[in-house]
Amino acid sequence: MFTKIIKRGHRKVAKSDGGGADYGYASSSRSSGSASTSNVVVNHASRGDVPSNSAQHQLSSAVITAPPAPGTIENLSMFRDVPISERQNLFLRKLQICCFQFDFSDTLKMVKEKEIKKQTLIELVDFIQSGSSKITETNQEELIRMISVNIFRCLPPASHENTGSENMEPEEDEPYLEPSWPHLQLVYELLLRYVVSSDTDTKIAKRYIDHSFVLKLLDLFDSEDPREREYLKTILHRIYGKFMVHRPFIRKAINNIFYRFIYETERHSGIGELLEILGSIINGFALPMKEEHKLFLVRALIPLHKPKPIAMYHQQLSYCITQFVEKDYKLADTVIRGLLRYWPVTNCQKEVLFLGELEEVLEATQASEFQRCMVPLFRQIARCLNSSHFQVAERALFFWKNEHIVSLIAQNRNVILPIIFEALEKNIKFHWNPAVHGLTVNVQKMFMEMDVELFEECQRQCAEREARVEELEEQRELTWQRLTEASAQ
């Protein structure tokens, strides 16, 4: 059954009825993902410039997806062994060989043909990397077509889909490794070398690396193979840097992937890699920051704290969030209130991640923004201080080891100490963990050294509250006692 699924990824999508001007890519979306990019017909502007009656063009445009009969793939000459005038034609013939698709689930099948294709791909990579000859426009189109035939495919079902279990933790799954990777890696390397080459003219290349192509690349980020996602990350980042015309579209497409992940599936393999790309993009944002970028922070990045598998991409997400605050300190209040909104209630490990991120954000927060959110912030920190999970309580107490945060607290101690004083007292009296108890004592000493009068006033108010609670409890007991006696009569 699994072999059938793999083979299905190499089937050809039927050619458009519109004639020689259009061709389709096989969808790479999983059944559980979005179908927004399936059945996309790619229109290339250069198609109209090529004569439709050219026999050579018709041959090169035929998508060769069926495995060839044994012996039909021949070893072509090396580029260095032919005259410069014939290298473009040889390049085209090598591209045609690389369009053949093979069944990699059977390692003993068509071994010779697979090796010929692999060596041909290596030669193509070396040819582009060497820059010995500029590729013609027609060959650039055929190069992107060959790359599309190889990499745009149906991804196999995710691990949890194979088992039928919806409760499996994605980070605990064994990553799926693509059996065709020895060839796929070379195809990705070829695309990367083409994109970064100084000989690649963006005005020409953007006809083939168009929005549809970029969208298909983004679909492949859901691949479970980490090696493939790493290549995709590098390539998309380079495309973003080189093709300025695609930048708004790429940001919007990534935005849509995040929306689908947050509000629909909560399953996607490439969120971490996409966030790594965004981290670099955010770092390059000009100031003052556009409203579009601020909306992206509020509508996509902050809600990414909601899904359960946040541990898989939290490091990259935290970096992106911190970059925003470092770029524009006025966003600190928005970010902190966003974190409080999505604060986990029952997941202690997730809470530890949030506390770590909160410390990084506070590092970049100025006093004016801190004052805007300190009341709800320290109410939450007080709850964390009293957590029975020692790692949560300990991580919250570590805030007082950060000099910048301590200075912010000291400036606003009149507001903060009354909020957390009772939580500190509870820890000293009742917390089971010795490390938490010791850290709490140190924090109390810090507040005492900051302002003795304030500390004593908080201590007095806390004692009064405890006395009132005891008095109310005694009254409640007396009331129940009277009711019990009355019912017995």
Residue, then its C-alpha position, 0 to 999 in steps of 0.5 A: m500500500f505504501t509503495k502505491i502511495i509513493k508511486r502516486g506522487h510521480r504521476k503526471v498531471a494532464k496537460s491543459d487543453g489550452g494548447g502548448a502555452d500551459y502545463g500543470y504541476a502535480s499537487s504536493s498537498r496532503s489530503s489533510g492540508s489545503a487544496s488551494t494550490s492543487n490543479v494550478v496551471v502555470n502560465h509562463a510569459s515566454r511561451g508565446d515567444v517560442p515558435s509552436n512548430s519547433a520540433q525541438h521545443q515540442l520534444s523538450s516540453a514533453v513531460i517524461t514521467a513514466p519509467p524508461a525501458p531498461g537501456t533507453i537512457e544513454n550516457l551522454s558526453m561530458f560538457r568538457d568533451v564537446p565544443i562550447s557551441e554544442r554545450q547548450n544543446l547537450f545541456l537540454r538533452k541532459l535535462q530530458i534524461c533527468c525528467f525520467q521518474f523512478d521507483f525508489s522503493d525498490t533499490l534493485k530496480m533499474v539500478k543502471e538508469k538511476e545511476i546515469k540520472k544521478q551522474t547527469l544531475i551532478e554534471l548539471v550542478d557542476f555546469i551551473q556552478s562553474g559559470s563557464s557558459k550562460i544558459t539560454e532562456t529556452n534552457q532556463e525554462e526547461l531547467i525549471r520544468m525538469i526541477s518541477v517534474n522531480i520535486f513537485r509530487c504528492l507527499p506521503p501521509a504523515s506518521h499519525e495518518n498512517t497509524g490512524s492515531e490523532n494523539m501521537e506527539p509529532e516531536e516523538d515521531e520518527p522522521y520520514l526519510e524520502p527514499s529518492w533523496p539521493h536524486l532529490q538532493l541533487v535537483y534541489e542543489l541544482l535549483l539553489r545554484y541556479v537561483v544564487s548564480s550571478d548569471t541568472d537574470t531575475k527579469i528572465a528567471k521570474r517568468y519561470i520562478d513565478h507565484s505558482f512555483v513559489l506556492k508549490l515550494l511552500d507546499l513542500f515545507d510539509s515534507e517530513d524529511p528534515r533534509e528536504r525542509e532544510y534545502l527548501k528553507t535555503i532556497l526560499h530565503r534566496i528567492y526572497g532575497k533575489f526576487m523582490v517582486h515576490r516578497p509580498f506574495i511570499r509573506k502572504a503565502i506563509n501567513n496563510i500557512f500559519y492560519r491553516f495550522i493555527y485554526e484548522t490542522e495544528r499539523h505541519s512539519g515545516i513551521g520551524e523552518l518557515l519561522e527561521i526564514l521570517g526571523s531573517i526577514i524581520n531582522g531586515f525590516a526598515l523603520p518605521m515599521k509598516e502596518e502590514h508587518k505589525l498586523f502579521l505579528v498580531r494575527a499570525l505570530i502571537p497566535l502561534h503560541k496556541p497550538k499544542p506542538i509549540a515545542m517543535y518551533h518555539q525557539q524560532l518563534s521566540y526569536c521572531i517575536t523578540q526581533f519585533v520588540e527590538k525593532d520597535y520597543k512600543l510593541a512590547d505591551t502588545v506582545i506581552r498581553g498576547l502571551l498572557r492571552y494564550w498562557p497555558v493552563t494545564n501544560c507545565q512544560k509549555e508554561v516554562l517555554f512561555l516564561g523563557e520567552l517572556e524574559e527575552v521580551l522583557e530584556a528588550t522592554q523599556a520602562s514606559e511599556f513595562q508600566r502599561c502591562m505590569v499589573p496583569l503580567f505580575r498577576q500571572i507571574a504570582r500564579c506561576l510562583n505558586s505552581s506545584h510544578f517546581q520547574v514553573a515556579e523556579r523559572a518564574l523566580f529566575f526573573w530576579k536574576n536578570e538585572h534589567i528586569v530587576s531594575l524595572i521591578a525596583q522602579n515600580r515596586n510600589v505596584i508589583l510587591p503588593i501583587i506578588f507578596e502573598a505568593l512569596e509568603k505561600n511559597i516560604k510556608f508551603h512549597w514542597n521544593p527546597a530550591v523554590h523555597g530558597l529562591t523565594v527567600n532570596v527574592q524577599k530579601m531583595f525586596m526588603e533591601m529595596d524598600v523596608e517600609l514598603f515590605e513591612e506595609c505589605q507584611r502588615q496587610c498580608a497579616e490583616r488579610e490572613a486574620r480576616v480569612e481566619e475570622l470568616e472561617e470561624q464565623r462559617e464554622l459557628t454558622w454551620q454548628r448553629l444550623t446543625e444544632a437547630s436541625a437536631q432539635 
